[in-house]
Amino acid sequence: MSTLRTLLPAVAGPLIVVLGLTVLDSAPLVFAFYHVLLCLAVPAWVSRSAGLGLGAHLQALGVVRRGLQVGLSMGLMSALLPPALFQLAPELFPDSARLHAALADWGLKAAAPAGFLFFLAVFNGPAEELFWRGWLLRAPRPGRGLQVVLALLFTSYHAVTIGRLAPNPGAAALMLAGVLGAAVFWTWTRARWQSVWPAVLSHTGATCGYLFVCSRLLDVT
C-alpha cells in the first residue's frame, strides 16, 4: 500500500470534520460524509473494486476473533475512566451551558441531545477505528513514521471539538494529549493482536464514558 494511497484518505478525514463543524456548522453532515461515507463506505468500495468479498474485507480491517477478549476488558476500563476523572477533576469538563452552546453551534437540537449522544456512543468509535486502525493500517502495514503521521492526523481534528468543549486551554491541551496517546496505543494494539477489536472496544468505551458524564451535565433522561 503506497504512502500516497494511505495519506489521501487520512487527510480527507480531518478536512471533512473541520469544514463540517467550523464552516458549515453541521454535525449531521460530518456524520454522513465522515463517519458513513469516508470511514465505512469508501473502504468497502475499494475492497469490492479489488475483488474482495465481505469476509476478506472484514479480515483486512482486522475484524477477526483475535483480540476480542482483551478488547472487552479494555472497553470496560476505558468506559470507567471518564466518570472517575470527572469525580477527581470536574474542572476538566464543560458545564451544561457550554455543552448546549456547542450542540447548537454544530446544528444539533440543544434542547434534545439524547439522539446525538446515542449516535456517538454507538457509531463514533467503531466507524473511526475501522477506518484509522483498521483500513489505514491493513496489510502491508505502513512504516513507523507514517503510523505517527496517521496518529497526528487523527488527533488534529479533535482540536475542533475539544477546543469548543474544554473549559480552559489547560484542559484542552490535556485532552488533546490524551487523544494522541490513545491513537498511539490503539495503533500498537492493532499490531500486537493483529486485530482491530482492542481499538474499537477501547475507543467505544471511552466515548460512552465521556458521553455518560455529558448526559449527566445536560440532565438527559
Buried (B, 14 or more C-beta within 10 A) or exposed (E): BEEEEBBEBBEBBBBBBBBBBEEBEBBBBBBBBBBBBBBBEBBBEBBEEEEBEEEEBBBBBBBBEBBBEBBBEBBBEBBBBBBEBBEEEEEBBBEEEBBBBBBEBBBBEBEEBEEBBEBBBEBBBBBBBBBBBBBBBBEEBBEEEBBBBBBBBBBBBBBBBBEBBBBEEEBBEBBBEBBBEBBBBBBBBBEEBEBBBBBBBBBBBBBBBBBBBBBEBBEBE
